[in-house]
Amino acid sequence: MHRTFCKVYFIKLFKNILEFLFITSLCLLILINPQVSASGAKTGLTFCTNILIPSLFPFMVLASLVVKTGLSDKVSKLFAPITKAIFNLPSSASATIILSFIGGYPTGAIGIKELYRQKKVTSKQAEQMLLFMVCAGPAFILSAIGSQISSSKLTGIIIFISHIFSAIILGIFSGLFYKDNKFCENKKISQPVSFSTAMVNSCLEAAMAMFNMCSFVILFSAFLNIIFKIFDFFYLNLPIINVIVSALLEVTSGCMAIINNHAPTELIAFALGWAGLCVHFQIFAITDSINFSKFKFIFCRAIHGFLSAIITHFLLRIISTLTSLDAIKLIYSSNLADGYFSKGSISLIFLCIVFIFSIKFKNPRSDNFERNKKRKSKNFLQK
């Protein structure tokens, strides 16, 4: 018992020391060279005002509005058989699923939070929905990403189709492994509020979520500038490192880094599926009242990214062989990409999906309780 306590104590101490060193280092770097962080913050602010707020805010308001007014219950009746059969979710989740596919990253999280607050879904069902209802919106992919790659939006459409299809695959697998869920169709649902009240409340909640989201984007943009400054100091500012770090931390910076360094288009699909730690933290903040496995959430983001990259690769390959479009030929490099998207890699992805959904996390306290109970009964029998 004493040894276990010491081990836990030293782990916490080591973690606190690392956090202190990390925060202190960032503060020192900002104090020494404030222009670096300020430049990154300005870049993040520009992105928020030009792309993020115009493309996401209306959908965020709509996601909350359809639930508050009761419109989701009416719309969900049309898609109830599909929602229950494919995703193993209650019919009330149908409208939120559709909005999450077209509204952008935080739209699904806002809808899930509202469904959970109204007790239309259980915590397990909310966790299941969070595993696949994290998607980039078509406005962001087609305008911000597609137009940057070529003059046409064909590539953006291909990436968007791959992105949504990958989310549906994740949703189907989650429905298979969450079959023990009981439908939480709340029969005593409170009467929907008036449209004006719902509009005001939805707008306020979306504004708070939008402010939260923009704050994270600005913060991560500043951090990225600081990190790249450190890489410059140690002569590590290589294109591949910039692409990987940007894609892992912030999705927009990652996509721009991939485009600027002429990396394969499949990496853009991966970055959009992964969504970046910046989006992860935003969703964690929105769904703080829901108890769900963050490990499963992050793992499914990686699976979403890999699936999107694989589907994008094969769609680009098919279109490049069927058409003679120069835009497709410029962004598709079969010699580079074919080695990464073999049948073995696809099999590995599906095995990972099966593994993550089959994990059952046990409460360590309950295990210790059972262990102590057995030990006491054994000592009693020995006496």
N, C-alpha and C positions, 0 to 999 in steps of 0.2 A: 504494500500500500504506500509506504514512504517512498519507495523507488519510483512508483508511478507518478506520485505527486511531484517529485523533483523533475522528472522528465517533462511533465506538462508545464511546470514553472519555467524551465530553461527554454522550451519551445516558444512560450509566450514572450519571454525576455528577448530571445533572438529576433522574433518577429517585430517587437517594439523597437529594437535597435535599428533594424533595417528600415522601418518606416521613418524613424527619426533622421537617419542618415539621408534617405531619399528626399524628404521634405526640406531638410537643411541645405542639401546640395542645390535643389531647385531655387530656393530663396537666394542663395549666394550667387548663383548664375544670373538671376534676374537683377540683383543689385549691381553686379559687376557690369553687365551689358543689358540694360533695360530695353534698348532699341530692338533686340532680337525678339523678345517676347511680345513687344508692342507691335512689331511688324506681323507676327503670326496672328495676334488677336485681331488686327485690322483685316487680314485675309479671311479669318473665320467670320467676322462681322459682315464683310462684303458678300460672302457666300450665303449667310442667313437672310440678308435683305434681298438679294437678287434671285435666289433659287428656293431656299428652304421654306421661308414664310409664304411666298405666293403659291407654291405647289402643294404644301402640306396643311396649312392652317384651315382652309375650307373643308377638307376631308376630315380633319380632327373634330371640327364642330359638328359635322354631319354624323360622325360615328357615335357621338354622345347623344345627339338629337333624336336619332331613330330609335334609341332605346328608351329615352326619357318620355317621349310622346306615345310609346306603345306601338309605333309603326313597325318595329322589328318583329313583333308578334304576328302582325298581319302578313308581312312579307315572308316571314319564316315558314308560314303554312305551305307556301308554294314549293319550298325547297326542303321541307321537313323529311320526306322519304330519302332524299339523297344524303342529307346531313346525318341521319341516323344509320343508314346502310353503309356509307363509305367511311365517315369519320367517327361513328359511334358517339355522337353528341346530341344533346336535346335540340329540338326544333328552334328554340329561342336563339340559338347561336348562329343560325343560317345567315342572317343579315350582317352580323359582325364578321363572319368569315369572308363574305363577298367584299365588304368594305376594306378589310385588311389586305386583300389582294390588289386593290386599286388605289388605296388611300395613302400609302407610304408607311414607313417603319412604325411610328408610334400609334397609328390609327387603330390597329388591332389590339394593342395593349390597353388603350383607353376604353374600347368597347368591352373587352374582357373584364376590366375593373368594374365597369358599370353593371354588367351581367352578374358578377359576383356580389356586388353591393346589394342588388335587388334579389339575391338568392335564387337566381335562375340557373346557376351552375354551381357545382361544388368546387372545393379547392383542388381536388384531383382533376376535374374537368377543366378548370382554369389552367392548371399546369399543362395538361395535354394540349390545350389551344395555344399556349405560349410556345410550344415546341415547333409549331409550323406556321403560325400566323404572324410572322415577322418578315414583311416583304417591302421592297422598294416600290414606289409608285410609278405608273407609266409616265407621268409628267417628268419625273426626275430622270428615268432611264432614256426616254425618247428624245427629250430636249437637251438635257445637260450632258448626257453620255453619248447618245447616238449622233447628235449633230457635231460633236467634237471629233469623232472618228472619221466620218466621211460626210460628203455633201448630202447624201441620202440618209434616211432614218431606218433603212432596212436592217442594218446591223443592230441598232437599238431594239427593233422589233424582235429579232432573233434572240437577243439576250433576255428581253422581257418574257417571251414565251418560255424559254428555258428556266427562268427564275420562278415563274408561277407554277410550271409543271413540276419542278423540284419540290416546291412547297406542298403541292397536292400529294406527291409521293410520300413525303414525310407525314402528312395528315392521315393517309391511308394506313401506314405502318403504325402510327400512334393509335388509330382506332382498333387495330388488331391486338395490341398489347395493353390497352386500357379497357378491355371488355368487362372487367369486374366493376366498372363504374355504374352506379345507379343513376338513371335519369333524374335530374333535379328540376322537374317541371313544376314550378311554384304555382300551386292552384289558387293561393290567396295573394295574388299580386295586387299591390295598391293601384288605385285608379291613376291613369296617366295624367300628368299635369297639363295645364293649358299650353298652347303652342308658344305664346309669348314668354311665359315663365321658363319653359324648356329651352327656348332659344337663348334667353339671357344667361341661364345657368350653364348651358353647353358652351356658349361663347366665353364665359369667364373661366371655366375649367380648361378649355382648349388654349386660352391665352396663357394660363399658368403653366400648362404642359409645354406650350411653345416657348415660353420664356426659359423654362428648365432645359429644354432641348438646345436652344440657341446658346445658353450659358455653357453647356458641355462642349458644343462645337467650337466656340471661341476659346475655351480653356485648352482643348486638345490641339487646336491649331497653334496656340502659343507654345505648348509643350513640344510639338513637332519641330518648330523652329529651333528651340533650345537643344533638342536631341541632335538635330542635324549640325548645329554649331559645335557640339561635342564631337561628332563624327569628323568634322573638318579638322578639329584640333589634333585628333589621333590618326588622321589620314585614312579614315574609314568611309569617307563619303563616296561610296560606290553606287552605281545605278541600281544594282540588284538589292542592296541593303535599303536604299531609299524606297524602292517599290514595296519590299516586304514590310518594313516598319510602318510606312504610311497606310498600307492596306489593312494591317492588323489593328491599328489604332483608330483611324478615322476614314470612313468609306469614301468620301468625296476626294480628299487629298490622295487617297490610295488610287482611285480611278484616274485622277489627273496625272499622277506619277507614272502609272502604267502607260497612259497614252503618250506622255512626253518622252518616255524612254523606249517607245516602240516595242513594248512587250506584247506577247500573244494576247489576243482578244479574250481567250478563255480565262485569263487572270482577272479581267474586269468582271466576268460572271461570278468568279469565286469571291471577289471583294464584295459584290452586292449581296451574295448569299450569306457571307460571314457577317457583314454589316458593320464590323468594327467595334472595338471596346467602347467607343464613345456612345454608340447606339445602345449597346448592352446596358451601360450605366443609366441611360435615359429610361429604358424600359424597367429596370430595377426600381428606379425612383417612382415611376408611375404606378407600378404594381406592388408597392411596399406593404399593402394590407393583405396580400395573397401569399400564402405559404407554399412555395414551390422549390424544386431542386434547380439551383443555379448551375450545377455541374451538367445536368441534362440539357439545360437551355443552351449553354455555351457549346457543348458537344454537338448538339443539333444544328447550331449555326455553322459549325465547320462542315458537317455533313451536307447541309444545304448548299454551301459554297462549292464543295466538290461535285455534287450532283449537277449544279448549274453549269459548272465548267465542262463536265463530260457531255451534257446534252447540247450545249453551245458548240462544242467541238464537232460533233457529228452533224448538227444542222448546217454549220458552215461548210463542212465537207460535202454534204449532199447538194447544197445550193451552188457551191463552186463548180461541181461537176455537171450540173444541169444548166447553168447559165454561163454567160461570158462577161459578167459584170466586173469592171475593173475594181470597184470598191471592195468587193468580196475577195478578189485575188490579192489585193494589197494587204488585207488584214489577216488572211489565212495562210499559215505556213505549215504544210503537212509534215515536212521533214522534222520540224521541231516539236510539233504537238502530238504526232502519232505515237511517239514513244511513251508519252505520259498517259495516254487514254486507251490503254489496251483492255482486253477482256478481263485480265487479272485485276486491274485497278477497279473496274466496275464491280467485280465480285467482292473485292475487299470493302468497298463502300457499303454494299448491302449487308455484309457481315457485321460491319460496325453499327449499322442501323439496328439490326436485330439485337446486338449486344447491349446497346445503350437503352433500348426500350425494355429489355428483359431484366435489367438491374433492379433489384429491390433493396433500398437503403434501410438498414436496421438502426434502431435507436440504441446507441451504446449504453445509455442509462438502463434501459430495459434488460439488455444482455447482462450487465453487472448485477442487476437485481436478481435475475434468474440464477446466476452463478453463485451469488451469496446465499440464496435460498437453498440451493443444492448442497452447498458446503455446510450450512447449519443443520440440515436434515441428516447429512452423513455423520457429523459429529455427535448428534443426538443418538443415532443408532449405535455408534461405537460406545457411547457411555452406557 
